[in-house]
Amino acid sequence: MGRSRERIIKVSIPEKLGIEIENYVTKGWFIDESEVLRAALLEFIQHNRFRLMELFMKEDIEWALKVKMESDVK
């Protein structure tokens, strides 16, 4: 299989968080800072995927009900 494409994203983080990330790398938990951030982002996305989908669906339903109510008034 071919290697997946990657996107480079530049971020600024608080110094304390940078030290925490550096500690994970220094202690051998991760190869480098990029690996720590990829793991953290993947965890965040997996954890929040369904919650965010539910939120977006609720917003869509509220919008549709509002449009329906406005059209019923006319």
PyMOL Python script that loads the backbone (N, CA, C, O; Angstrom):
from pymol import cmd

cmd.read_pdbstr("""\
ATOM      1  N   MET A   1       0.837  -1.184   0.000  1.00  0.00           N
ATOM      2  CA  MET A   1       0.000   0.000   0.000  1.00  0.00           C
ATOM      3  C   MET A   1       0.876   1.238   0.000  1.00  0.00           C
ATOM      4  O   MET A   1       1.969   1.249   0.566  1.00  0.00           O
ATOM      5  N   GLY A   2       0.369   2.290  -0.653  1.00  0.00           N
ATOM      6  CA  GLY A   2       1.092   3.553  -0.678  1.00  0.00           C
ATOM      7  C   GLY A   2       0.930   4.307   0.628  1.00  0.00           C
ATOM      8  O   GLY A   2       0.011   4.060   1.408  1.00  0.00           O
ATOM      9  N   ARG A   3       1.816   5.197   0.831  1.00  0.00           N
ATOM     10  CA  ARG A   3       1.763   6.018   2.040  1.00  0.00           C
ATOM     11  C   ARG A   3       0.657   7.053   1.895  1.00  0.00           C
ATOM     12  O   ARG A   3       0.494   7.653   0.832  1.00  0.00           O
ATOM     13  N   SER A   4      -0.095   7.258   2.955  1.00  0.00           N
ATOM     14  CA  SER A   4      -1.170   8.243   2.905  1.00  0.00           C
ATOM     15  C   SER A   4      -0.580   9.644   2.862  1.00  0.00           C
ATOM     16  O   SER A   4       0.505   9.904   3.383  1.00  0.00           O
ATOM     17  N   ARG A   5      -1.320  10.529   2.231  1.00  0.00           N
ATOM     18  CA  ARG A   5      -0.877  11.916   2.149  1.00  0.00           C
ATOM     19  C   ARG A   5      -0.987  12.563   3.520  1.00  0.00           C
ATOM     20  O   ARG A   5      -1.835  12.195   4.332  1.00  0.00           O
ATOM     21  N   GLU A   6      -0.134  13.510   3.755  1.00  0.00           N
ATOM     22  CA  GLU A   6      -0.137  14.212   5.030  1.00  0.00           C
ATOM     23  C   GLU A   6      -0.296  15.706   4.795  1.00  0.00           C
ATOM     24  O   GLU A   6       0.114  16.242   3.765  1.00  0.00           O
ATOM     25  N   ARG A   7      -0.892  16.351   5.761  1.00  0.00           N
ATOM     26  CA  ARG A   7      -1.032  17.805   5.739  1.00  0.00           C
ATOM     27  C   ARG A   7      -0.237  18.354   6.910  1.00  0.00           C
ATOM     28  O   ARG A   7      -0.302  17.833   8.024  1.00  0.00           O
ATOM     29  N   ILE A   8       0.493  19.385   6.649  1.00  0.00           N
ATOM     30  CA  ILE A   8       1.271  20.033   7.710  1.00  0.00           C
ATOM     31  C   ILE A   8       0.446  21.190   8.256  1.00  0.00           C
ATOM     32  O   ILE A   8      -0.013  22.055   7.510  1.00  0.00           O
ATOM     33  N   ILE A   9       0.270  21.188   9.566  1.00  0.00           N
ATOM     34  CA  ILE A   9      -0.471  22.245  10.246  1.00  0.00           C
ATOM     35  C   ILE A   9       0.445  22.835  11.314  1.00  0.00           C
ATOM     36  O   ILE A   9       0.974  22.118  12.163  1.00  0.00           O
ATOM     37  N   LYS A  10       0.619  24.125  11.257  1.00  0.00           N
ATOM     38  CA  LYS A  10       1.455  24.806  12.249  1.00  0.00           C
ATOM     39  C   LYS A  10       0.553  25.306  13.375  1.00  0.00           C
ATOM     40  O   LYS A  10      -0.425  26.009  13.122  1.00  0.00           O
ATOM     41  N   VAL A  11       0.880  24.945  14.615  1.00  0.00           N
ATOM     42  CA  VAL A  11       0.083  25.376  15.766  1.00  0.00           C
ATOM     43  C   VAL A  11       0.997  25.959  16.847  1.00  0.00           C
ATOM     44  O   VAL A  11       2.160  25.579  16.981  1.00  0.00           O
ATOM     45  N   SER A  12       0.439  26.874  17.595  1.00  0.00           N
ATOM     46  CA  SER A  12       1.123  27.401  18.776  1.00  0.00           C
ATOM     47  C   SER A  12       0.417  26.831  19.998  1.00  0.00           C
ATOM     48  O   SER A  12      -0.812  26.803  20.059  1.00  0.00           O
ATOM     49  N   ILE A  13       1.193  26.381  20.961  1.00  0.00           N
ATOM     50  CA  ILE A  13       0.622  25.809  22.180  1.00  0.00           C
ATOM     51  C   ILE A  13       1.273  26.472  23.388  1.00  0.00           C
ATOM     52  O   ILE A  13       2.381  27.001  23.293  1.00  0.00           O
ATOM     53  N   PRO A  14       0.584  26.442  24.518  1.00  0.00           N
ATOM     54  CA  PRO A  14       1.183  26.999  25.737  1.00  0.00           C
ATOM     55  C   PRO A  14       2.457  26.228  26.118  1.00  0.00           C
ATOM     56  O   PRO A  14       2.572  25.027  25.874  1.00  0.00           O
ATOM     57  N   GLU A  15       3.389  26.939  26.710  1.00  0.00           N
ATOM     58  CA  GLU A  15       4.679  26.344  27.100  1.00  0.00           C
ATOM     59  C   GLU A  15       4.485  25.101  27.973  1.00  0.00           C
ATOM     60  O   GLU A  15       5.170  24.096  27.781  1.00  0.00           O
ATOM     61  N   LYS A  16       3.565  25.165  28.921  1.00  0.00           N
ATOM     62  CA  LYS A  16       3.339  24.033  29.823  1.00  0.00           C
ATOM     63  C   LYS A  16       2.903  22.783  29.047  1.00  0.00           C
ATOM     64  O   LYS A  16       3.341  21.675  29.356  1.00  0.00           O
ATOM     65  N   LEU A  17       2.051  22.963  28.053  1.00  0.00           N
ATOM     66  CA  LEU A  17       1.609  21.837  27.234  1.00  0.00           C
ATOM     67  C   LEU A  17       2.780  21.292  26.408  1.00  0.00           C
ATOM     68  O   LEU A  17       2.914  20.082  26.226  1.00  0.00           O
ATOM     69  N   GLY A  18       3.618  22.199  25.915  1.00  0.00           N
ATOM     70  CA  GLY A  18       4.800  21.779  25.169  1.00  0.00           C
ATOM     71  C   GLY A  18       5.735  20.928  26.011  1.00  0.00           C
ATOM     72  O   GLY A  18       6.316  19.955  25.531  1.00  0.00           O
ATOM     73  N   ILE A  19       5.870  21.306  27.260  1.00  0.00           N
ATOM     74  CA  ILE A  19       6.721  20.529  28.187  1.00  0.00           C
ATOM     75  C   ILE A  19       6.115  19.148  28.418  1.00  0.00           C
ATOM     76  O   ILE A  19       6.837  18.151  28.450  1.00  0.00           O
ATOM     77  N   GLU A  20       4.795  19.085  28.579  1.00  0.00           N
ATOM     78  CA  GLU A  20       4.120  17.789  28.759  1.00  0.00           C
ATOM     79  C   GLU A  20       4.368  16.891  27.546  1.00  0.00           C
ATOM     80  O   GLU A  20       4.679  15.709  27.694  1.00  0.00           O
ATOM     81  N   ILE A  21       4.228  17.458  26.353  1.00  0.00           N
ATOM     82  CA  ILE A  21       4.443  16.694  25.128  1.00  0.00           C
ATOM     83  C   ILE A  21       5.891  16.211  25.057  1.00  0.00           C
ATOM     84  O   ILE A  21       6.156  15.054  24.732  1.00  0.00           O
ATOM     85  N   GLU A  22       6.807  17.098  25.361  1.00  0.00           N
ATOM     86  CA  GLU A  22       8.228  16.748  25.349  1.00  0.00           C
ATOM     87  C   GLU A  22       8.519  15.614  26.331  1.00  0.00           C
ATOM     88  O   GLU A  22       9.328  14.735  26.035  1.00  0.00           O
ATOM     89  N   ASN A  23       7.872  15.624  27.485  1.00  0.00           N
ATOM     90  CA  ASN A  23       8.076  14.557  28.476  1.00  0.00           C
ATOM     91  C   ASN A  23       7.632  13.200  27.940  1.00  0.00           C
ATOM     92  O   ASN A  23       8.300  12.193  28.173  1.00  0.00           O
ATOM     93  N   TYR A  24       6.511  13.167  27.223  1.00  0.00           N
ATOM     94  CA  TYR A  24       6.065  11.897  26.633  1.00  0.00           C
ATOM     95  C   TYR A  24       7.101  11.352  25.655  1.00  0.00           C
ATOM     96  O   TYR A  24       7.360  10.149  25.622  1.00  0.00           O
ATOM     97  N   VAL A  25       7.684  12.230  24.871  1.00  0.00           N
ATOM     98  CA  VAL A  25       8.693  11.814  23.896  1.00  0.00           C
ATOM     99  C   VAL A  25       9.966  11.370  24.621  1.00  0.00           C
ATOM    100  O   VAL A  25      10.525  10.319  24.309  1.00  0.00           O
ATOM    101  N   THR A  26      10.418  12.165  25.579  1.00  0.00           N
ATOM    102  CA  THR A  26      11.641  11.862  26.322  1.00  0.00           C
ATOM    103  C   THR A  26      11.545  10.521  27.043  1.00  0.00           C
ATOM    104  O   THR A  26      12.523   9.778  27.114  1.00  0.00           O
ATOM    105  N   LYS A  27      10.366  10.217  27.575  1.00  0.00           N
ATOM    106  CA  LYS A  27      10.177   8.968  28.317  1.00  0.00           C
ATOM    107  C   LYS A  27       9.921   7.778  27.400  1.00  0.00           C
ATOM    108  O   LYS A  27       9.756   6.652  27.870  1.00  0.00           O
ATOM    109  N   GLY A  28       9.890   8.028  26.087  1.00  0.00           N
ATOM    110  CA  GLY A  28       9.776   6.930  25.134  1.00  0.00           C
ATOM    111  C   GLY A  28       8.365   6.503  24.783  1.00  0.00           C
ATOM    112  O   GLY A  28       8.186   5.500  24.093  1.00  0.00           O
ATOM    113  N   TRP A  29       7.368   7.225  25.232  1.00  0.00           N
ATOM    114  CA  TRP A  29       5.990   6.859  24.921  1.00  0.00           C
ATOM    115  C   TRP A  29       5.667   7.120  23.446  1.00  0.00           C
ATOM    116  O   TRP A  29       4.843   6.424  22.852  1.00  0.00           O
ATOM    117  N   PHE A  30       6.317   8.119  22.866  1.00  0.00           N
ATOM    118  CA  PHE A  30       6.108   8.487  21.472  1.00  0.00           C
ATOM    119  C   PHE A  30       7.458   8.766  20.823  1.00  0.00           C
ATOM    120  O   PHE A  30       8.430   9.090  21.504  1.00  0.00           O
ATOM    121  N   ILE A  31       7.506   8.638  19.511  1.00  0.00           N
ATOM    122  CA  ILE A  31       8.744   8.868  18.762  1.00  0.00           C
ATOM    123  C   ILE A  31       9.099  10.345  18.718  1.00  0.00           C
ATOM    124  O   ILE A  31      10.260  10.715  18.893  1.00  0.00           O
ATOM    125  N   ASP A  32       8.088  11.200  18.481  1.00  0.00           N
ATOM    126  CA  ASP A  32       8.328  12.639  18.402  1.00  0.00           C
ATOM    127  C   ASP A  32       7.046  13.402  18.737  1.00  0.00           C
ATOM    128  O   ASP A  32       5.997  12.804  18.973  1.00  0.00           O
ATOM    129  N   GLU A  33       7.150  14.728  18.753  1.00  0.00           N
ATOM    130  CA  GLU A  33       6.005  15.569  19.106  1.00  0.00           C
ATOM    131  C   GLU A  33       4.841  15.386  18.134  1.00  0.00           C
ATOM    132  O   GLU A  33       3.678  15.402  18.538  1.00  0.00           O
ATOM    133  N   SER A  34       5.157  15.216  16.871  1.00  0.00           N
ATOM    134  CA  SER A  34       4.108  15.032  15.864  1.00  0.00           C
ATOM    135  C   SER A  34       3.260  13.799  16.171  1.00  0.00           C
ATOM    136  O   SER A  34       2.038  13.823  16.019  1.00  0.00           O
ATOM    137  N   GLU A  35       3.913  12.731  16.600  1.00  0.00           N
ATOM    138  CA  GLU A  35       3.179  11.513  16.921  1.00  0.00           C
ATOM    139  C   GLU A  35       2.246  11.736  18.121  1.00  0.00           C
ATOM    140  O   GLU A  35       1.127  11.222  18.141  1.00  0.00           O
ATOM    141  N   VAL A  36       2.700  12.493  19.104  1.00  0.00           N
ATOM    142  CA  VAL A  36       1.854  12.811  20.263  1.00  0.00           C
ATOM    143  C   VAL A  36       0.615  13.573  19.805  1.00  0.00           C
ATOM    144  O   VAL A  36      -0.504  13.240  20.197  1.00  0.00           O
ATOM    145  N   LEU A  37       0.813  14.583  18.986  1.00  0.00           N
ATOM    146  CA  LEU A  37      -0.309  15.405  18.529  1.00  0.00           C
ATOM    147  C   LEU A  37      -1.266  14.613  17.633  1.00  0.00           C
ATOM    148  O   LEU A  37      -2.482  14.776  17.734  1.00  0.00           O
ATOM    149  N   ARG A  38      -0.729  13.758  16.761  1.00  0.00           N
ATOM    150  CA  ARG A  38      -1.608  12.911  15.929  1.00  0.00           C
ATOM    151  C   ARG A  38      -2.463  11.998  16.804  1.00  0.00           C
ATOM    152  O   ARG A  38      -3.661  11.848  16.562  1.00  0.00           O
ATOM    153  N   ALA A  39      -1.855  11.393  17.813  1.00  0.00           N
ATOM    154  CA  ALA A  39      -2.598  10.502  18.711  1.00  0.00           C
ATOM    155  C   ALA A  39      -3.676  11.273  19.467  1.00  0.00           C
ATOM    156  O   ALA A  39      -4.799  10.793  19.619  1.00  0.00           O
ATOM    157  N   ALA A  40      -3.331  12.467  19.940  1.00  0.00           N
ATOM    158  CA  ALA A  40      -4.293  13.283  20.694  1.00  0.00           C
ATOM    159  C   ALA A  40      -5.455  13.725  19.807  1.00  0.00           C
ATOM    160  O   ALA A  40      -6.610  13.683  20.230  1.00  0.00           O
ATOM    161  N   LEU A  41      -5.154  14.145  18.589  1.00  0.00           N
ATOM    162  CA  LEU A  41      -6.219  14.566  17.671  1.00  0.00           C
ATOM    163  C   LEU A  41      -7.122  13.404  17.285  1.00  0.00           C
ATOM    164  O   LEU A  41      -8.342  13.557  17.219  1.00  0.00           O
ATOM    165  N   LEU A  42      -6.531  12.251  17.031  1.00  0.00           N
ATOM    166  CA  LEU A  42      -7.332  11.075  16.692  1.00  0.00           C
ATOM    167  C   LEU A  42      -8.260  10.705  17.846  1.00  0.00           C
ATOM    168  O   LEU A  42      -9.439  10.421  17.632  1.00  0.00           O
ATOM    169  N   GLU A  43      -7.737  10.709  19.055  1.00  0.00           N
ATOM    170  CA  GLU A  43      -8.546  10.417  20.247  1.00  0.00           C
ATOM    171  C   GLU A  43      -9.686  11.424  20.382  1.00  0.00           C
ATOM    172  O   GLU A  43     -10.825  11.041  20.651  1.00  0.00           O
ATOM    173  N   PHE A  44      -9.386  12.700  20.199  1.00  0.00           N
ATOM    174  CA  PHE A  44     -10.407  13.745  20.297  1.00  0.00           C
ATOM    175  C   PHE A  44     -11.508  13.530  19.259  1.00  0.00           C
ATOM    176  O   PHE A  44     -12.694  13.593  19.582  1.00  0.00           O
ATOM    177  N   ILE A  45     -11.114  13.278  18.028  1.00  0.00           N
ATOM    178  CA  ILE A  45     -12.088  13.093  16.949  1.00  0.00           C
ATOM    179  C   ILE A  45     -12.948  11.865  17.208  1.00  0.00           C
ATOM    180  O   ILE A  45     -14.170  11.928  17.072  1.00  0.00           O
ATOM    181  N   GLN A  46     -12.330  10.754  17.576  1.00  0.00           N
ATOM    182  CA  GLN A  46     -13.099   9.541  17.843  1.00  0.00           C
ATOM    183  C   GLN A  46     -14.044   9.727  19.017  1.00  0.00           C
ATOM    184  O   GLN A  46     -15.174   9.239  18.984  1.00  0.00           O
ATOM    185  N   HIS A  47     -13.605  10.415  20.041  1.00  0.00           N
ATOM    186  CA  HIS A  47     -14.403  10.616  21.245  1.00  0.00           C
ATOM    187  C   HIS A  47     -15.596  11.537  20.992  1.00  0.00           C
ATOM    188  O   HIS A  47     -16.672  11.343  21.558  1.00  0.00           O
ATOM    189  N   ASN A  48     -15.395  12.537  20.139  1.00  0.00           N
ATOM    190  CA  ASN A  48     -16.419  13.564  19.937  1.00  0.00           C
ATOM    191  C   ASN A  48     -17.252  13.399  18.671  1.00  0.00           C
ATOM    192  O   ASN A  48     -18.205  14.152  18.468  1.00  0.00           O
ATOM    193  N   ARG A  49     -16.925  12.453  17.829  1.00  0.00           N
ATOM    194  CA  ARG A  49     -17.604  12.295  16.540  1.00  0.00           C
ATOM    195  C   ARG A  49     -19.119  12.210  16.691  1.00  0.00           C
ATOM    196  O   ARG A  49     -19.844  12.968  16.046  1.00  0.00           O
ATOM    197  N   PHE A  50     -19.606  11.304  17.529  1.00  0.00           N
ATOM    198  CA  PHE A  50     -21.051  11.105  17.654  1.00  0.00           C
ATOM    199  C   PHE A  50     -21.729  12.263  18.373  1.00  0.00           C
ATOM    200  O   PHE A  50     -22.861  12.627  18.051  1.00  0.00           O
ATOM    201  N   ARG A  51     -21.043  12.832  19.336  1.00  0.00           N
ATOM    202  CA  ARG A  51     -21.603  13.991  20.043  1.00  0.00           C
ATOM    203  C   ARG A  51     -21.767  15.162  19.086  1.00  0.00           C
ATOM    204  O   ARG A  51     -22.788  15.849  19.110  1.00  0.00           O
ATOM    205  N   LEU A  52     -20.771  15.392  18.249  1.00  0.00           N
ATOM    206  CA  LEU A  52     -20.865  16.483  17.281  1.00  0.00           C
ATOM    207  C   LEU A  52     -21.924  16.202  16.220  1.00  0.00           C
ATOM    208  O   LEU A  52     -22.652  17.110  15.815  1.00  0.00           O
ATOM    209  N   MET A  53     -22.016  14.950  15.765  1.00  0.00           N
ATOM    210  CA  MET A  53     -23.051  14.604  14.785  1.00  0.00           C
ATOM    211  C   MET A  53     -24.434  14.854  15.369  1.00  0.00           C
ATOM    212  O   MET A  53     -25.308  15.391  14.688  1.00  0.00           O
ATOM    213  N   GLU A  54     -24.636  14.468  16.625  1.00  0.00           N
ATOM    214  CA  GLU A  54     -25.916  14.692  17.289  1.00  0.00           C
ATOM    215  C   GLU A  54     -26.222  16.189  17.392  1.00  0.00           C
ATOM    216  O   GLU A  54     -27.354  16.612  17.159  1.00  0.00           O
ATOM    217  N   LEU A  55     -25.221  16.980  17.738  1.00  0.00           N
ATOM    218  CA  LEU A  55     -25.400  18.422  17.834  1.00  0.00           C
ATOM    219  C   LEU A  55     -25.786  19.021  16.481  1.00  0.00           C
ATOM    220  O   LEU A  55     -26.694  19.848  16.403  1.00  0.00           O
ATOM    221  N   PHE A  56     -25.104  18.608  15.430  1.00  0.00           N
ATOM    222  CA  PHE A  56     -25.422  19.124  14.096  1.00  0.00           C
ATOM    223  C   PHE A  56     -26.824  18.711  13.666  1.00  0.00           C
ATOM    224  O   PHE A  56     -27.543  19.499  13.052  1.00  0.00           O
ATOM    225  N   MET A  57     -27.215  17.488  13.983  1.00  0.00           N
ATOM    226  CA  MET A  57     -28.570  17.033  13.628  1.00  0.00           C
ATOM    227  C   MET A  57     -29.626  17.843  14.369  1.00  0.00           C
ATOM    228  O   MET A  57     -30.637  18.231  13.784  1.00  0.00           O
ATOM    229  N   LYS A  58     -29.396  18.099  15.653  1.00  0.00           N
ATOM    230  CA  LYS A  58     -30.340  18.898  16.439  1.00  0.00           C
ATOM    231  C   LYS A  58     -30.468  20.299  15.852  1.00  0.00           C
ATOM    232  O   LYS A  58     -31.572  20.835  15.756  1.00  0.00           O
ATOM    233  N   GLU A  59     -29.345  20.892  15.460  1.00  0.00           N
ATOM    234  CA  GLU A  59     -29.380  22.225  14.856  1.00  0.00           C
ATOM    235  C   GLU A  59     -30.153  22.207  13.541  1.00  0.00           C
ATOM    236  O   GLU A  59     -30.915  23.130  13.254  1.00  0.00           O
ATOM    237  N   ASP A  60     -29.958  21.158  12.743  1.00  0.00           N
ATOM    238  CA  ASP A  60     -30.685  21.037  11.472  1.00  0.00           C
ATOM    239  C   ASP A  60     -32.185  20.891  11.708  1.00  0.00           C
ATOM    240  O   ASP A  60     -32.989  21.488  10.993  1.00  0.00           O
ATOM    241  N   ILE A  61     -32.560  20.103  12.703  1.00  0.00           N
ATOM    242  CA  ILE A  61     -33.979  19.906  13.015  1.00  0.00           C
ATOM    243  C   ILE A  61     -34.602  21.207  13.499  1.00  0.00           C
ATOM    244  O   ILE A  61     -35.704  21.567  13.085  1.00  0.00           O
ATOM    245  N   GLU A  62     -33.895  21.911  14.375  1.00  0.00           N
ATOM    246  CA  GLU A  62     -34.403  23.201  14.867  1.00  0.00           C
ATOM    247  C   GLU A  62     -34.589  24.187  13.715  1.00  0.00           C
ATOM    248  O   GLU A  62     -35.586  24.907  13.667  1.00  0.00           O
ATOM    249  N   TRP A  63     -33.640  24.220  12.795  1.00  0.00           N
ATOM    250  CA  TRP A  63     -33.740  25.108  11.632  1.00  0.00           C
ATOM    251  C   TRP A  63     -34.944  24.726  10.773  1.00  0.00           C
ATOM    252  O   TRP A  63     -35.707  25.592  10.345  1.00  0.00           O
ATOM    253  N   ALA A  64     -35.110  23.418  10.521  1.00  0.00           N
ATOM    254  CA  ALA A  64     -36.226  22.953   9.686  1.00  0.00           C
ATOM    255  C   ALA A  64     -37.566  23.287  10.338  1.00  0.00           C
ATOM    256  O   ALA A  64     -38.496  23.706   9.648  1.00  0.00           O
ATOM    257  N   LEU A  65     -37.679  23.111  11.649  1.00  0.00           N
ATOM    258  CA  LEU A  65     -38.922  23.433  12.350  1.00  0.00           C
ATOM    259  C   LEU A  65     -39.204  24.928  12.283  1.00  0.00           C
ATOM    260  O   LEU A  65     -40.354  25.337  12.125  1.00  0.00           O
ATOM    261  N   LYS A  66     -38.165  25.744  12.403  1.00  0.00           N
ATOM    262  CA  LYS A  66     -38.332  27.190  12.329  1.00  0.00           C
ATOM    263  C   LYS A  66     -38.835  27.597  10.933  1.00  0.00           C
ATOM    264  O   LYS A  66     -39.747  28.414  10.808  1.00  0.00           O
ATOM    265  N   VAL A  67     -38.239  27.025   9.906  1.00  0.00           N
ATOM    266  CA  VAL A  67     -38.652  27.324   8.528  1.00  0.00           C
ATOM    267  C   VAL A  67     -40.095  26.883   8.314  1.00  0.00           C
ATOM    268  O   VAL A  67     -40.877  27.604   7.694  1.00  0.00           O
ATOM    269  N   LYS A  68     -40.452  25.710   8.819  1.00  0.00           N
ATOM    270  CA  LYS A  68     -41.829  25.203   8.684  1.00  0.00           C
ATOM    271  C   LYS A  68     -42.818  26.132   9.382  1.00  0.00           C
ATOM    272  O   LYS A  68     -43.863  26.464   8.822  1.00  0.00           O
ATOM    273  N   MET A  69     -42.486  26.554  10.611  1.00  0.00           N
ATOM    274  CA  MET A  69     -43.377  27.437  11.357  1.00  0.00           C
ATOM    275  C   MET A  69     -43.558  28.775  10.627  1.00  0.00           C
ATOM    276  O   MET A  69     -44.661  29.318  10.560  1.00  0.00           O
ATOM    277  N   GLU A  70     -42.458  29.286  10.088  1.00  0.00           N
ATOM    278  CA  GLU A  70     -42.539  30.558   9.347  1.00  0.00           C
ATOM    279  C   GLU A  70     -43.388  30.409   8.093  1.00  0.00           C
ATOM    280  O   GLU A  70     -44.122  31.331   7.736  1.00  0.00           O
ATOM    281  N   SER A  71     -43.302  29.274   7.422  1.00  0.00           N
ATOM    282  CA  SER A  71     -44.112  29.076   6.209  1.00  0.00           C
ATOM    283  C   SER A  71     -45.580  28.835   6.549  1.00  0.00           C
ATOM    284  O   SER A  71     -46.461  29.161   5.753  1.00  0.00           O
ATOM    285  N   ASP A  72     -45.849  28.267   7.721  1.00  0.00           N
ATOM    286  CA  ASP A  72     -47.246  28.044   8.159  1.00  0.00           C
ATOM    287  C   ASP A  72     -47.934  29.367   8.494  1.00  0.00           C
ATOM    288  O   ASP A  72     -49.148  29.493   8.338  1.00  0.00           O
ATOM    289  N   VAL A  73     -47.152  30.359   8.957  1.00  0.00           N
ATOM    290  CA  VAL A  73     -47.696  31.649   9.335  1.00  0.00           C
ATOM    291  C   VAL A  73     -48.132  32.428   8.093  1.00  0.00           C
ATOM    292  O   VAL A  73     -49.097  33.189   8.151  1.00  0.00           O
ATOM    293  N   LYS A  74     -47.444  32.248   6.993  1.00  0.00           N
ATOM    294  CA  LYS A  74     -47.735  32.998   5.753  1.00  0.00           C
ATOM    295  C   LYS A  74     -48.968  32.541   5.096  1.00  0.00           C
ATOM    296  O   LYS A  74     -49.343  33.071   4.050  1.00  0.00           O
TER     297      LYS A  74
END
""", "prot")
cmd.dss("prot")
cmd.show_as("cartoon", "prot")
cmd.util.cbc("prot")
cmd.orient("prot")
